[in-house]
Amino acid sequence: MLPIDGNRLNARLEAFAAIGATAKGGVNRQALTEGDRGARRLLAELALARGFEVFQDPMANLFIRREGRDVTLPPLLIGSHLDSQPAGGRFDGALGTLAAFEVLESLEDAGRATECAVVVVSWMNEEGCRFSPGCMGSMAFAGGEIPQAWHGKVATDGAGFGEELALTLASLPEAVMVPLGFPVHAYLEVHIEQGPSLEAAGIPIGVVKGIQGTRWLDVTVTGQTAHAGTTGLSWRRDPLHALTAALSGLYGAVMPDDPDARFTIGRISAEPGSVNAIPEEVRCTVDMRHPDPQRLDEIEELTRSRIGQEAERQGCLVQISRSFDMPPCVFPEALQKAIGQAARDCKVESVPMLSGAFHDALFVNRVAPAAMIFVPCRDGLSHNEAEYVEPSDVVTGCNVLAQATLAIAATAGTKAGP
């Protein structure tokens, strides 16, 4: 067993929460901002003070390495992210990154050698709220390149992606630059559940089996603007009427009949947006999620069909396009078993579960074995300034990560690897 310092970890969470702190107790530390750079700098300073190697890649993914016995073996990667939502919580991402760093410090404190190097990673732009898409850092790491389309992206505040990325890289000159992507033995990530099931069940550890698929649609319904007071029903070509009628049916058909399905309208707008005019054009986004790719296809087809039918009924035109398509993933059973055994070693209960949100582990899993450890969060609340994790659950999650790290690092270079 590797003892960790729970007080140190909880104090670190407090210290990082002060970077980008909001009045309501949350964090606004969006990717590639001064707050994000400040958090990266603090983590790098802590690492250098302990004698660890600090490096970054062209995507501003930050790495902290503690060498293993065999320098030729691919490292075990552990970590998460430090960026946040605009009105985010202090645990989403930061918990996984700082728990990983605590494991690295605890290994150093105990003088414990590992067969391969253990590398802490803080991925760039997991949240995707300032620059989309989310998980840019891990996606580029897995793909081995920065997609050309990203270079011209503009943030929600008008900043250019290329300029902000360059400023972020330049703000940490002591981090050695390395190429994008390198061989990895395995990857582990601790994260808050972002849902209520662990807290409701009183179980401190979730062993994540995989991540459900996500598909986003952009919908535009076009009709004819006209006077609200003088245009009778038979003369109307109302796109908002068509869209809301379709959505009402979809809300009643998708999730009630399938407990694994998720159907969300996150944005909706009407133009010209006058109180006394029928809209000419209505736009919305559709977020669909399911662990079964075939069922995801069925939900998309139903969505397209319902909106198309209602648009035709109202004399409107419709355009629907995919803006994001991420297939489901399953994490390797060997890593799930290692986490389950680590929980038993720590004498805590665990339960297998599926992640409803996508995480950096999904993209790393495309190039190396990956797995996740969930801990409870109060009321399942996340992406919210009131997000909270009990200090005891913080420590439990880190303890399980520590034991899983020892077990999985020990398989490096063997036929029994993950």
C-alpha positions in Angstrom: 0.0 0.0 0.0 1.2 3.5 -0.9 0.2 6.0 1.8 -1.0 9.4 0.4 -1.2 12.7 2.3 -4.9 13.6 2.2 -4.5 16.9 4.0 -1.9 18.0 1.4 -4.2 17.0 -1.4 -7.2 18.8 0.0 -5.1 21.9 0.7 -3.9 21.8 -2.9 -7.5 21.8 -4.2 -8.1 24.9 -2.1 -5.0 26.6 -3.5 -5.9 25.9 -7.1 -9.5 26.9 -6.5 -8.2 30.4 -5.7 -7.0 30.7 -9.3 -10.0 32.1 -11.2 -12.2 32.0 -8.1 -15.8 33.3 -8.5 -17.9 35.1 -5.9 -20.1 32.1 -5.5 -17.3 29.7 -4.6 -16.7 28.3 -8.0 -14.0 28.7 -10.7 -13.8 30.5 -14.0 -10.6 29.2 -15.5 -11.3 28.6 -19.1 -8.8 27.1 -21.5 -5.9 29.3 -22.7 -6.8 32.2 -20.4 -4.6 33.9 -17.8 -6.3 31.8 -15.1 -5.5 28.6 -17.0 -1.9 29.7 -17.4 -1.7 30.5 -13.7 -2.8 27.0 -12.8 -0.3 25.4 -15.2 2.4 27.6 -13.7 1.6 26.6 -10.1 1.6 22.9 -11.0 4.9 23.2 -12.8 6.5 25.1 -9.9 5.3 22.4 -7.4 6.8 19.7 -9.7 10.1 21.5 -10.2 10.4 22.0 -6.4 10.2 18.2 -6.0 12.8 17.6 -8.7 10.4 16.1 -11.3 10.9 16.7 -15.0 8.4 19.1 -16.5 7.6 19.2 -20.2 4.8 20.3 -22.6 3.8 19.5 -26.2 2.7 21.9 -29.0 -0.9 21.6 -27.8 0.0 22.9 -24.4 -0.6 19.5 -22.7 1.5 19.7 -19.5 3.5 16.6 -18.3 5.3 15.9 -15.1 7.6 12.8 -15.0 9.0 10.7 -12.2 11.4 8.2 -13.7 11.0 4.4 -13.3 13.5 1.6 -13.1 13.5 1.0 -16.9 13.8 4.3 -18.8 13.1 2.5 -22.1 9.5 1.5 -21.1 6.5 3.6 -22.1 5.2 5.5 -19.0 2.0 5.1 -17.1 0.0 8.3 -17.6 -2.3 9.6 -14.8 -4.1 12.9 -14.6 -7.0 15.0 -16.0 -7.4 18.7 -16.8 -7.2 22.1 -15.0 -9.5 24.3 -17.2 -13.1 24.9 -16.2 -16.5 26.1 -17.3 -17.2 29.9 -17.1 -19.2 29.2 -13.9 -17.6 25.9 -13.1 -16.7 24.0 -9.9 -13.4 23.5 -8.2 -13.3 19.8 -8.6 -14.1 19.0 -12.2 -10.7 18.2 -13.7 -8.6 19.6 -11.0 -9.4 16.7 -8.7 -8.0 14.2 -11.2 -4.9 16.3 -11.9 -4.0 17.0 -8.3 -4.8 13.5 -7.1 -2.4 12.3 -9.8 0.3 14.7 -8.6 -0.3 13.6 -5.0 0.4 10.0 -6.1 3.6 11.2 -7.7 4.6 13.1 -4.5 3.7 10.1 -2.3 5.9 7.8 -4.4 8.7 10.2 -3.9 8.0 10.6 -0.2 8.0 6.8 0.3 11.0 6.3 -2.0 9.0 3.7 -3.9 10.4 2.8 -7.3 8.1 1.9 -10.2 9.0 -0.3 -13.1 8.1 2.3 -15.7 8.0 6.1 -15.3 4.8 7.6 -13.9 3.8 10.8 -15.7 1.1 13.2 -14.5 -0.7 15.0 -17.3 -2.9 18.1 -17.4 -4.7 18.0 -20.7 -5.4 21.3 -22.5 -9.1 22.4 -23.1 -11.1 19.5 -21.9 -14.2 21.6 -21.4 -14.5 23.1 -24.8 -16.5 26.1 -23.6 -14.1 28.9 -24.9 -12.8 27.0 -27.9 -14.6 24.1 -29.3 -14.4 21.1 -29.5 -13.8 19.9 -26.0 -10.9 17.5 -25.2 -8.7 19.3 -27.7 -5.5 18.3 -25.9 -6.1 14.6 -25.6 -7.7 14.4 -29.1 -4.6 16.0 -30.7 -2.3 13.7 -28.5 -4.1 10.6 -29.8 -4.2 11.8 -33.4 -0.5 12.9 -33.4 -1.3 16.3 -34.9 -3.3 19.5 -34.4 -6.1 19.6 -37.0 -5.7 22.4 -39.5 -9.3 23.6 -38.9 -8.5 24.4 -35.3 -5.9 27.1 -36.2 -8.5 29.5 -37.4 -10.9 29.1 -34.4 -12.1 32.1 -32.5 -13.0 32.0 -28.8 -16.3 33.1 -27.4 -14.5 36.3 -26.3 -13.1 37.0 -29.7 -9.5 35.7 -29.1 -7.8 33.7 -31.7 -6.9 30.1 -30.9 -3.4 30.3 -32.5 -2.4 33.4 -30.6 -3.8 32.1 -27.2 -2.0 28.8 -27.6 1.3 30.5 -28.4 0.9 32.8 -25.3 0.2 29.8 -23.2 3.2 27.8 -24.4 5.5 30.9 -24.0 4.3 31.5 -20.4 6.0 28.3 -19.3 9.5 28.4 -20.8 10.9 26.1 -18.2 8.8 23.2 -19.6 10.9 21.3 -22.1 9.0 21.0 -25.5 8.4 17.5 -26.8 6.6 16.3 -30.0 2.9 15.7 -29.9 2.1 12.1 -28.9 4.3 9.4 -27.5 3.9 5.7 -26.5 1.9 5.1 -23.3 1.7 2.0 -21.2 -1.8 2.9 -19.8 -3.8 5.9 -18.7 -5.8 6.4 -15.5 -8.1 9.3 -14.6 -9.9 10.2 -11.4 -13.0 12.4 -11.9 -16.2 13.4 -10.1 -19.2 11.4 -11.3 -21.1 14.5 -12.4 -24.3 12.5 -11.5 -26.1 11.4 -8.4 -25.9 7.6 -8.4 -22.8 7.1 -6.3 -23.9 9.5 -3.6 -27.4 8.1 -3.6 -26.1 4.5 -3.2 -23.5 5.5 -0.6 -20.7 4.0 -2.6 -17.4 5.9 -2.7 -15.9 4.5 -6.0 -17.2 4.0 -9.5 -15.2 1.8 -11.8 -16.0 3.3 -15.2 -16.7 0.6 -17.9 -16.8 3.0 -20.8 -18.3 6.2 -22.2 -21.5 6.5 -24.1 -21.6 7.8 -27.6 -22.5 11.5 -28.3 -23.9 13.0 -31.4 -24.8 16.7 -32.0 -27.1 18.1 -34.6 -27.5 21.7 -35.9 -31.1 22.3 -36.9 -32.5 25.2 -39.0 -36.2 25.6 -39.8 -37.1 28.4 -42.2 -40.6 29.8 -42.7 -41.9 33.2 -43.4 -42.0 36.2 -41.1 -45.3 38.0 -40.9 -47.4 40.2 -38.7 -48.3 38.5 -35.4 -51.7 40.2 -35.2 -53.0 40.1 -38.7 -51.8 36.7 -40.0 -54.4 33.9 -39.4 -53.5 30.3 -38.8 -54.1 29.1 -42.4 -51.7 31.7 -43.8 -48.9 31.1 -41.4 -45.6 29.4 -42.2 -44.3 29.4 -38.6 -40.9 27.6 -38.1 -41.1 27.9 -34.3 -44.5 26.2 -34.3 -43.0 23.4 -36.4 -39.9 23.0 -34.3 -41.6 23.0 -30.9 -44.3 20.5 -32.1 -41.5 18.2 -33.2 -39.5 18.6 -30.0 -42.6 17.9 -27.9 -43.0 14.6 -29.6 -39.3 13.8 -29.3 -39.2 14.6 -25.6 -42.0 12.1 -25.1 -40.5 9.4 -27.3 -36.8 9.2 -26.7 -35.9 9.2 -23.0 -39.2 7.8 -21.5 -38.9 4.7 -23.6 -35.2 4.2 -23.1 -33.5 4.8 -19.7 -30.0 4.7 -21.4 -30.9 7.5 -23.9 -30.2 11.2 -23.4 -31.9 13.9 -25.5 -31.2 17.6 -24.9 -31.9 20.9 -26.7 -29.1 23.1 -25.4 -29.6 26.2 -27.6 -32.6 27.7 -29.5 -33.0 31.0 -31.2 -35.6 32.7 -33.4 -35.0 35.5 -36.0 -35.8 38.3 -36.5 -36.6 38.1 -32.8 -39.5 40.6 -32.7 -42.2 40.3 -30.1 -44.9 41.0 -32.7 -43.6 39.1 -35.7 -43.8 35.4 -36.7 -40.2 34.2 -36.9 -38.6 33.6 -40.3 -35.9 31.3 -39.1 -35.5 29.1 -36.0 -32.2 27.3 -35.0 -31.5 24.8 -32.3 -28.9 22.3 -31.3 -29.7 18.6 -30.4 -27.4 16.6 -28.1 -28.1 12.8 -28.3 -26.3 10.2 -26.3 -26.4 6.4 -26.0 -24.0 3.5 -25.3 -25.3 1.6 -28.3 -24.3 3.1 -31.7 -27.2 1.4 -33.4 -29.7 3.0 -31.0 -27.9 6.4 -31.5 -28.6 6.0 -35.2 -32.2 5.3 -34.5 -32.6 8.4 -32.3 -31.0 10.6 -35.0 -33.3 9.2 -37.7 -36.3 9.7 -35.4 -35.2 13.3 -34.8 -34.7 14.1 -38.4 -38.0 12.5 -39.4 -40.1 14.3 -36.7 -38.7 17.7 -37.4 -39.0 17.2 -41.2 -42.6 16.1 -40.9 -43.6 19.1 -38.8 -41.7 21.5 -41.0 -43.6 20.2 -44.1 -46.9 20.4 -42.2 -46.2 24.1 -41.5 -45.0 24.9 -45.0 -41.4 25.3 -43.8 -38.0 24.2 -45.0 -35.5 22.3 -42.8 -31.8 21.8 -42.8 -30.1 19.3 -40.3 -26.4 18.6 -40.1 -24.1 16.8 -37.7 -21.6 19.0 -35.9 -20.1 16.3 -33.7 -20.1 12.5 -33.7 -18.3 10.5 -31.1 -18.8 6.8 -31.0 -19.1 4.9 -27.6 -16.0 3.4 -26.1 -15.4 0.5 -23.7 -12.4 0.6 -21.4 -10.2 -2.6 -21.1 -11.4 -5.1 -18.7 -7.9 -5.7 -17.2 -7.8 -2.0 -16.1 -11.3 -2.2 -14.7 -10.3 -5.2 -12.7 -7.1 -3.5 -11.4 -9.2 -0.5 -10.2 -11.7 -2.9 -8.5 -8.9 -4.7 -6.8 -7.4 -1.4 -5.7 -10.7 -0.4 -4.1 -10.8 -3.8 -2.2 -7.2 -3.2 -1.1 -8.3 0.2 0.3 -11.3 -1.6 1.9 -13.9 0.5 0.1 -16.9 -0.5 -1.9 -16.9 0.0 -5.7 -19.5 -0.4 -8.5 -19.1 -0.6 -12.2 -20.8 2.2 -14.1 -21.0 4.0 -17.5 -20.0 7.6 -18.0 -22.6 9.8 -19.5 -20.1 12.6 -20.2 -17.1 12.2 -22.4 -13.6 12.7 -20.9 -10.0 12.8 -22.1 -9.7 9.1 -21.3 -12.0 8.4 -24.2 -9.5 9.8 -26.7 -6.4 8.3 -25.0 -8.2 4.9 -25.1 -7.8 5.0 -28.9 -4.0 4.8 -28.6 -3.4 3.1 -25.2 -5.4 1.2 -22.6 -7.3 3.7 -20.5 -9.7 3.6 -17.5 -11.5 6.0 -15.1 -12.3 6.2 -11.4 -15.4 8.1 -10.3 -16.0 9.6 -6.9 -19.3 11.0 -5.6 -20.2 14.7 -5.9 -23.0 16.3 -3.8 -26.4 16.1 -5.4 -24.6 15.0 -8.6 -24.0 18.7 -9.4 -21.3 19.7 -11.8 -20.5 22.5 -14.2 -21.8 24.6 -11.4 -20.2 26.8 -8.8 -21.9 24.8 -6.0 -20.1 21.6 -7.1 -18.7 19.8 -4.1 -16.8 16.6 -3.1 -16.4 15.6 0.5 -12.8 15.7 1.6 -13.0 12.0 2.6 -14.1 11.1 -0.9 -11.2 13.1 -2.3 -8.9 11.0 -0.2 -10.6 7.7 -1.1 -10.4 8.4 -4.8 -6.7 9.3 -4.5 -6.0 6.2 -2.4 -7.6 3.9 -5.1 -5.6 5.7 -7.8 -2.4 5.2 -5.9 -2.9 1.5 -5.5 -4.0 1.1 -9.1 -1.0 3.0 -10.2 1.4 0.6 -8.3 -0.4 -2.4 -9.8 -0.5 -1.3 -13.4 3.0 0.2 -13.4 4.2 -3.2 -12.2 2.9 -4.8 -15.4 5.0 -2.6 -17.7 7.3 -4.6 -19.9 5.6 -7.9 -19.1 3.2 -10.1 -21.0 0.6 -9.4 -18.3 0.4 -5.7 -19.3 -3.0 -4.1 -19.5 
